[in-house]
Amino acid sequence: MPSGSPTFDLVVATLGRVDEPRRLLDSLEDQTYRSFRVLVVDQNPDGRLESVLAGRPLEIVRVASEPGLARARNAALPLLSADVIAFPDDDCAYAPTLLERVGGRFEEDPALDGLSVPVADARGRRDPGWGPDAALLTTRNVWNLVASAGLFLRRPLLDRVGRFDEQLGAGGPGPWRSSEETDYVIRALATGARIAYDPTLTVEHELTVRSGSALVARGRSEGASVGYLLRKHRYPPRALGRMLVRPVGGVVVSLAKLDPDRARFHAATLAGRIRGYAGARRAKSSA
């Protein structure tokens, strides 16, 4: 790529894993584009990452942090210096040309503040929620078009938006164990950011197939995070109603298909959204 192409800082928060971060770093060693650093935010109380990081032909900055995904990313923010910042999960992988292609998008469109790409497993399978068409992100479509592993943001945008909400995300103090990246994008959009969704690019990440009580727990947890964001960002009544009606429709369709697991999932999603909406109010009043 031409010399004017952007540099990247890749912020990787990790806790309790060894094989997965090793696989990610292996994939980064294979990148066709080399203008990047890796900021590994180590939340482990031991030295399990020593052998994973040692001797690699990568520029690695190791950062210590207390547990919590949003907290870990906030610990890295003061150290960022690249043109574009990404937040790969410690259990994902980059295709060899990913950074080259993402860098090309930013170089071709200087007005682009960010890029969101879907995640897919090694066989190219995606969660059905991912949209098939390119789009600009809005506060209405952001729910299905953002995952932190596939998010690339220009650094000046991070300077405007600031820190991640530490109430959200895995390991946080609140019951909202996801959607910290969705919250960040909604806040970015509020500053006038122009963020594109590009379904022609993907980040490799295994799909988690759940059933029974695990699927219900996922619906309850993710629903609570969505409810929290609906109140935090003062979504209008019409949008709130739409987000409550959707899981009701999911229950009806699932029952019609004789799929009780999915029906329970959608019911748990609805209950989670209601609890999350109410919980956000309590969190705000106690802040």
C-alpha positions in Angstrom: 0.0 0.0 0.0 1.1 3.6 -0.5 3.1 5.4 2.2 0.1 7.5 3.1 -1.9 4.5 4.4 -3.0 4.6 8.0 -1.2 3.0 10.9 -3.1 0.8 13.3 -3.2 0.2 17.1 -4.9 -3.1 18.0 -6.2 -3.2 21.5 -6.5 -6.8 22.8 -8.0 -7.4 26.2 -7.4 -10.9 27.6 -8.1 -12.8 30.7 -7.8 -16.5 31.5 -6.8 -17.6 28.0 -3.6 -18.8 26.4 -4.3 -20.7 23.2 -6.8 -18.2 21.8 -4.5 -15.1 22.1 -1.7 -17.2 20.6 -3.8 -17.9 17.6 -4.8 -14.3 17.2 -1.1 -13.2 17.3 -0.2 -15.9 14.8 -2.8 -14.4 12.4 -1.3 -10.9 13.0 2.1 -12.1 12.1 0.7 -13.2 8.7 -0.7 -9.7 7.8 0.3 -8.4 4.4 0.2 -4.9 5.9 2.7 -4.2 8.6 2.1 -0.7 10.0 0.5 -1.7 13.3 1.2 -2.3 16.9 -0.6 -4.7 19.3 -1.5 -3.4 22.8 -2.1 -6.5 24.9 -4.1 -5.5 28.0 -3.2 -8.4 30.4 -5.8 -8.9 33.1 -4.3 -12.1 34.4 -2.9 -12.3 38.0 -0.1 -14.6 36.8 2.4 -14.8 34.0 0.6 -17.1 31.6 1.1 -14.8 28.6 4.9 -14.8 28.9 5.4 -17.6 26.4 2.6 -16.3 24.2 4.2 -12.9 23.7 7.9 -13.8 23.8 10.0 -13.7 20.6 7.3 -12.5 18.2 8.2 -10.3 15.2 5.5 -7.8 16.2 5.5 -4.5 18.1 3.7 -5.4 21.3 2.9 -3.1 24.2 1.9 -4.9 27.3 -0.6 -3.1 29.6 -1.8 -4.2 33.0 -5.4 -3.8 34.0 -7.9 -5.0 36.6 -10.6 -7.4 35.2 -13.4 -6.0 33.1 -13.5 -5.6 29.3 -14.4 -1.9 29.2 -11.9 -1.2 32.0 -9.2 -2.9 30.0 -9.9 -0.9 26.9 -9.9 2.3 28.9 -6.5 1.4 30.3 -5.1 1.4 26.8 -6.6 4.7 25.6 -3.9 7.0 26.9 -1.2 4.9 25.0 -2.9 5.1 21.6 -0.9 6.9 18.8 -1.9 5.3 15.5 -4.3 6.6 12.9 -6.9 3.8 13.3 -7.8 1.9 16.4 -9.2 -1.6 16.5 -10.4 -3.9 19.4 -10.0 -7.5 18.3 -11.3 -10.1 20.8 -8.6 -12.3 22.2 -10.3 -15.4 20.6 -10.7 -14.0 17.0 -8.3 -14.0 14.0 -7.6 -11.7 11.2 -7.4 -12.9 7.6 -3.9 -12.1 6.1 -5.2 -9.2 4.0 -7.7 -7.7 6.5 -5.6 -4.7 7.7 -4.5 -4.0 4.1 -8.1 -3.9 2.9 -9.4 -1.9 5.9 -6.5 0.6 5.5 -7.5 0.9 1.9 -11.0 1.9 2.8 -9.8 4.6 5.1 -7.3 5.9 2.6 -9.9 6.0 -0.2 -12.4 7.9 2.0 -10.7 10.5 4.2 -14.2 11.6 5.6 -14.8 8.1 7.0 -14.5 8.1 10.8 -15.0 4.4 11.3 -15.7 1.0 9.8 -17.7 -1.9 11.1 -17.3 -5.4 9.6 -19.1 -8.6 10.6 -17.7 -11.6 12.3 -17.9 -15.1 10.8 -16.5 -18.5 11.7 -13.7 -20.3 9.8 -16.3 -21.6 7.3 -17.7 -18.2 6.6 -20.9 -18.7 8.5 -22.4 -15.6 10.2 -25.0 -15.0 12.8 -28.2 -14.3 10.8 -28.6 -10.9 12.4 -25.8 -9.5 10.3 -27.1 -7.3 7.5 -26.2 -8.4 3.9 -25.9 -4.9 2.5 -23.4 -2.0 3.0 -24.8 0.9 5.0 -23.9 3.9 7.1 -24.5 3.3 10.7 -27.4 5.1 12.4 -28.9 4.9 15.9 -31.6 2.7 14.4 -29.5 0.1 12.6 -26.6 0.0 15.0 -28.0 -2.9 17.0 -27.3 -5.5 14.3 -24.2 -4.1 12.6 -21.6 -3.8 15.3 -19.3 -6.2 17.1 -16.2 -5.0 18.9 -14.0 -7.5 17.1 -14.9 -6.0 13.8 -14.7 -2.3 14.7 -12.1 0.1 13.3 -12.2 3.8 14.4 -10.0 6.8 13.6 -8.2 8.0 16.7 -9.6 11.6 16.6 -13.0 10.0 17.0 -11.9 8.2 20.1 -10.6 11.6 21.4 -14.1 13.0 21.0 -16.0 10.1 22.5 -13.7 9.3 25.4 -13.8 6.3 27.6 -15.9 3.2 27.4 -18.8 2.9 29.9 -17.4 0.5 32.5 -21.0 -0.4 33.7 -21.2 -2.4 30.4 -19.3 -5.4 29.1 -17.9 -8.7 30.4 -16.5 -8.4 33.9 -18.2 -5.1 34.6 -19.8 -4.3 37.9 -23.3 -4.1 36.5 -25.6 -6.8 35.1 -25.1 -5.5 31.6 -22.5 -8.0 30.3 -22.4 -6.9 26.6 -23.0 -3.9 24.2 -20.1 -1.7 25.4 -19.1 -1.3 21.8 -22.7 -0.5 20.7 -22.8 2.2 23.4 -19.5 3.6 22.1 -20.8 3.7 18.5 -24.0 5.4 19.6 -22.0 8.0 21.4 -19.8 8.4 18.3 -22.8 8.9 16.1 -24.0 11.7 18.5 -20.8 13.6 17.7 -21.6 13.5 13.9 -19.3 10.5 13.2 -19.6 8.8 9.8 -19.2 5.1 10.3 -19.7 2.6 7.5 -20.7 -1.1 7.7 -18.9 -3.3 5.1 -20.2 -6.9 4.8 -17.5 -7.7 2.2 -14.9 -7.9 5.0 -15.0 -10.2 8.0 -13.1 -11.0 11.2 -12.9 -14.7 12.0 -14.6 -15.6 15.3 -16.3 -18.9 16.1 -20.0 -18.9 16.5 -21.4 -19.9 19.9 -24.3 -22.2 19.5 -26.5 -22.3 22.6 -29.6 -24.1 23.5 -31.8 -24.6 26.6 -30.9 -22.6 29.7 -27.8 -21.2 28.1 -29.8 -19.7 25.3 -32.3 -18.2 27.7 -29.4 -16.7 29.8 -28.0 -15.2 26.6 -31.4 -13.6 25.8 -31.7 -12.2 29.3 -28.2 -10.8 29.4 -28.1 -9.3 26.0 -31.7 -8.0 26.4 -30.7 -6.2 29.6 -27.8 -4.5 27.9 -30.1 -3.2 25.1 -32.6 -2.0 27.6 -29.9 -0.1 29.5 -28.8 1.6 26.2 -32.4 2.5 25.2 -32.8 4.5 28.4 -29.2 5.8 28.6 -29.5 7.3 25.1 -33.1 8.4 25.5 -34.5 6.6 22.5 -37.9 7.9 21.7 -41.1 5.9 22.6 -41.5 4.7 19.0 -38.0 3.1 19.0 -38.6 1.7 22.5 -41.9 0.1 21.4 -40.2 -1.4 18.3 -37.5 -3.0 20.4 -40.1 -4.5 22.7 -42.4 -5.7 20.0 -39.6 -7.6 18.1 -39.0 -10.3 20.7 -42.8 -10.7 21.1 -42.9 -11.4 17.4 -40.0 -13.8 17.9 -42.0 -15.7 20.5 -45.0 -16.1 18.2 -42.9 -17.2 15.2 -40.9 -19.7 17.2 -44.0 -21.2 18.7 -45.5 -21.5 15.2 -42.3 -23.4 14.2 -42.6 -25.6 17.2 -39.3 -24.3 18.5 -39.7 -23.8 22.3 -36.0 -23.1 22.9 -36.2 -20.0 20.6 -39.5 -19.0 22.0 -38.0 -19.0 25.5 -35.0 -17.1 24.2 -37.2 -14.3 22.8 -39.3 -14.2 26.0 -36.1 -13.8 28.0 -34.9 -11.1 25.7 -38.1 -9.1 26.2 -37.8 -9.6 30.0 -34.2 -8.6 29.9 -34.9 -5.4 27.9 -37.5 -4.3 30.4 -35.2 -5.0 33.4 -32.3 -3.3 31.7 -34.4 -0.2 30.9 -35.5 0.0 34.6 -32.0 -0.8 35.8 -30.5 2.0 33.8 -32.8 4.5 35.6 -31.7 3.2 39.0 -28.0 3.3 38.0 -28.4 6.9 36.8 -30.2 8.0 40.0 -27.5 6.4 42.2 -24.5 7.8 40.2 
